[in-house]
Amino acid sequence: MVFIPRRVLFEKDALNYPLGQELYRRFVREGVPVRLAGSHNRITGIPGKTPGEAYLEAKRTLVVGVRRTLKFETCRPSAHYQLPLATSCSGRCEYCYLQTTLGNRPYLRVYVNVDEILEAAGGYIRDRAPEITLFEGAATSDPVPVERYTGSLKKAVEFFGRQELGRFRFVTKFTDVDSLLDADHRGHTRFRFSINTGRVISKYEHNTPGLQERLEAAKKVSGAGYPLGFIIAPIMVYPGWEGEYRDLLAQLRKTLGPAAERDITFELISHRFTARAKRRILEVFPATTLPMEEETRKFKYGQFGYGKYVYPEETMELIGSLFRDALAGTFPGAGVEYLV
């Protein structure tokens, strides 16, 4: 599933960088409408009269810019720091937390000053020496759909391959991974895939590859020697959920074959939502069937001070028990980094 933007906006300063110039020439050559953005922090001109239309058109818009601040955000529990290579995603997942963090028009943005970003990462690594510093490349994006244009992900993978004390990780739902298979990663990048049951993918993860396509891509990545990881999220409780999640793990095990015995990690995230996210989701997807009934949930304050609705403790115990048992049978040597 290839991302082809309907329109591309360039921040003026992006044209001062070789990658910015290259992308400008490429999109003009390919006939994609191109124009300069008026301001780096105010992108206008994306059409859409309703929230749903504005959201859809933003997902078809690429902004090419310069990363202004090289101060990295922290990224718990995934890593020490975020590595900002891109923002947003071409997928249209109804439950995505980026619904509330990227505004009404969550356009995709890539940064052309990749060398400066990686140089800043090197500074963070030196500051924490002799400890290993871990960077997350997908905290506010799925970087794979735009990789065919920027090559930034491969450059980052090879940068961290050269770092004795630096490690990298990112996650994707997408399968356009061939350009990353020959990267000199030296085992320093954990390549993770976000997976879910076929039912959840088909109902809520629009404009993304299907489950088996993701599993086949993961097999290729493992064959290239990358440490592999899987995020199962959001785990949803619905009639038949136990059997479908067991089947998911069995299907993953069968597809990976002998690769299932290698270094694999799992991150397990149950479905949750905030009041703000619910309002936004209902604006963009008014016919959604996402389970967002507050009376069936437990209210919990998050690490950033806002409250969220999570499954009650008894449901979380069922989820934990299911995955402990299922993973012990299918991936006995794998590590579970967290269940939330």
TAWO-V302579 format. One line per field, one symbol per residue. phi: phi as a letter, one per 30 degrees, with the letter a starting at -180 (. if undefined). A space follows every 50 residues. Layout:
phi->???
This chain:
phi->.cdbddabccdeddddcedddddeddddddidebadddadcbcbjddkdc eddddddddcccccbcddcccdddadcdadbdcdcabiaddbdddeddec ccidbdddbccccddddddddedddddcecddcccccbdbacddecddcc idddddedddddcdccbbaabbccbdcedcdcdddhicccccbdbadedd dddbcdibddedddddddddddddiddcbbccaddccaeidedddddedd ddedddiedddddbbbbcbddbacdddeedddddbdcecedbcedcccdb dddcjccbcbddeddddddddededddddcbdcdccdabb
